[in-house]
Amino acid sequence: MSIYLYMKKIISDTAATDTIPLKLVVYLGLLAAVVFLLAHAWNTASPVLQESEVKNQVETASLSLLSIQSGYARDPADRYGPEGSMCTLSFSLPSSVRYVSFGVEPDQDCNGNLTDSQWVSENNTLIYQYKNGVKKRVLIEGTPVHFIKGTRNSEGMWVPVESHESNQTVSGLESTGIVIESPVSGEFLFEMVTKDGIRYTMARF
């Protein structure tokens, strides 16, 4: 019997008039229970689905970075040399992700803000942390991967960040890592460069 015919029968059945309110209460109660169970199931499944998507994006980024490691590394001192091998990472991570770091575990001050004073170098590692403190790591296989910040010089060329204290490239741990803080969304370009015989994966953003 279709729902339409069932409802028509109830309406036309005068003997059931007194029972309609009770039936409505029962139906509404059942509906509320179903909605509650669905909401509970979604709240349980949502973090799992979210973590799966975040992990998938970070792992895809690690594979893209790995794909350029054996490519050509540009010497920033060569003004007329071709660009190094590059890859573009695309992220659209949820606001619950606090940061994604490349080759470094960033330090935090007493207020919980990220600083670059006591970074711990972790070559070949991408780290992402949620705002609730949970931290995950994704490894890049193969030879050591050194990350370094990039900047445009006076001629508009991308070069590794230089020390403010001297005219030499920074060698401290703070220079060998990249951190993208929330919101981690958009496209981020990396290029292979070489400096003093060391190959770097330089951020161009």
C-alpha positions in Angstrom: 0.0 0.0 0.0 1.4 3.4 -1.0 1.9 6.1 1.6 -0.7 8.2 -0.2 -3.4 5.5 0.1 -2.3 4.9 3.7 -2.7 8.5 4.7 -6.0 8.8 2.8 -7.3 5.8 4.7 -6.3 7.4 8.1 -7.9 10.7 7.2 -11.1 9.1 6.0 -11.3 6.8 9.1 -13.2 8.8 11.6 -12.7 6.0 14.2 -9.0 6.8 14.0 -9.4 10.5 14.5 -8.5 10.3 18.2 -5.3 8.3 17.4 -3.9 10.7 14.8 -2.1 12.9 17.3 -0.5 9.9 18.9 0.6 8.5 15.6 2.1 11.9 14.7 4.0 11.9 18.0 5.3 8.5 17.3 6.3 9.3 13.7 8.0 12.6 14.8 9.8 10.7 17.5 11.1 8.1 15.0 12.1 10.9 12.6 14.0 12.7 15.4 15.8 9.4 16.3 16.9 8.8 12.7 18.1 12.4 12.4 20.1 12.1 15.6 21.7 8.8 14.5 22.6 10.3 11.1 24.2 13.3 12.8 26.1 11.2 15.2 27.4 9.0 12.4 28.5 12.0 10.4 30.3 13.5 13.4 32.1 10.3 13.8 33.0 9.8 10.2 33.8 13.4 9.3 37.3 13.6 11.1 38.3 10.3 9.5 37.3 11.5 6.0 39.0 14.9 6.6 42.3 13.2 7.7 42.2 11.0 4.7 41.8 13.9 2.3 44.6 15.9 4.1 46.9 13.0 4.0 46.2 12.4 0.3 47.0 16.0 -0.6 50.3 16.0 1.4 51.4 12.6 0.0 50.6 13.9 -3.5 52.8 16.9 -2.8 55.7 14.6 -1.6 55.5 12.7 -4.8 55.6 15.9 -6.9 58.7 17.1 -5.0 60.4 13.7 -5.4 59.8 13.8 -9.2 62.0 16.9 -9.6 64.9 15.8 -7.3 66.9 14.2 -10.1 66.2 17.1 -12.5 68.3 20.1 -13.5 69.3 22.4 -10.6 69.9 26.1 -11.6 72.8 28.0 -10.3 71.4 31.3 -9.1 74.7 33.0 -9.8 74.2 32.3 -13.5 72.0 35.1 -14.7 71.4 33.5 -18.1 71.1 29.9 -17.1 67.8 28.0 -17.7 65.3 27.6 -14.9 65.7 24.5 -12.7 63.2 21.6 -12.6 60.0 22.8 -11.0 56.8 21.5 -9.6 53.6 23.2 -8.4 51.9 21.9 -5.3 48.1 22.5 -5.0 46.6 22.5 -1.5 43.0 23.1 -0.3 43.3 21.9 3.3 40.6 22.6 5.9 40.9 25.4 8.4 41.6 22.8 11.1 45.1 22.3 9.6 47.5 24.8 11.4 50.4 24.4 9.0 52.3 22.3 6.5 56.1 22.4 6.8 58.8 21.2 4.4 62.1 19.8 5.9 61.7 21.4 9.3 59.7 21.2 12.5 58.9 24.8 13.4 59.3 26.1 17.0 56.5 27.7 19.0 56.8 30.6 21.4 55.1 30.8 24.8 51.9 32.0 23.2 51.8 29.1 20.7 52.9 31.2 17.7 55.3 29.7 15.2 58.8 31.2 15.2 61.9 30.5 13.1 64.4 30.7 16.0 64.6 27.1 17.1 63.6 25.1 14.0 64.5 21.4 14.0 65.7 20.2 10.6 64.0 17.2 9.2 65.2 16.7 5.7 62.9 14.5 3.4 59.9 15.2 5.6 56.6 17.0 5.2 54.9 17.7 8.5 51.3 18.9 8.9 49.8 19.8 12.3 46.1 20.3 13.2 45.1 23.2 15.5 44.3 20.6 18.2 48.0 19.7 18.3 47.9 16.4 16.4 51.0 16.2 14.1 51.6 13.9 11.2 54.6 13.2 9.0 55.0 12.2 5.4 58.5 11.1 4.2 60.0 11.7 0.8 62.0 8.7 -0.3 65.5 8.8 -1.8 68.5 11.1 -1.4 68.5 14.0 1.1 66.1 16.8 0.1 67.1 20.2 1.4 64.5 22.9 1.4 65.3 26.6 1.3 63.3 29.8 1.2 63.5 31.8 -2.0 63.2 35.5 -2.7 63.5 37.9 -5.7 66.7 39.8 -6.0 67.1 43.4 -7.3 67.1 42.0 -10.9 63.8 40.1 -10.3 65.5 36.7 -10.3 64.6 34.0 -7.7 67.5 33.2 -5.4 68.0 31.5 -2.0 67.3 33.8 1.0 70.5 35.5 2.1 71.6 36.4 5.6 70.9 39.9 6.9 74.2 39.8 8.7 76.4 39.1 5.7 76.3 38.7 2.0 76.4 34.9 2.2 73.6 32.4 1.9 72.1 31.5 5.3 73.5 28.2 6.6 71.4 28.1 9.8 68.7 25.5 10.2 66.0 28.2 9.9 66.9 28.6 6.2 66.6 25.0 5.3 62.8 24.7 5.8 59.6 26.1 4.5 56.4 26.6 6.5 53.0 27.4 5.1 50.6 28.5 7.8 46.8 28.3 7.8 45.0 28.8 5.5 47.0 26.2 3.5 45.3 26.8 0.2 46.5 27.7 -3.2 49.3 26.8 -5.5 53.0 26.8 -4.4 55.9 26.6 -6.8 59.2 24.9 -6.0 62.4 25.0 -8.1 65.6 23.0 -8.0 68.7 25.2 -7.5 72.3 24.6 -6.5 74.5 26.5 -4.1 78.1 25.7 -3.1 77.7 22.2 -4.4 74.4 21.5 -2.5 71.1 20.9 -4.3 68.2 22.8 -2.8 64.4 22.6 -3.4 63.7 26.3 -3.3 60.3 27.8 -2.6 59.3 30.4 -5.1 56.4 32.1 -3.2 
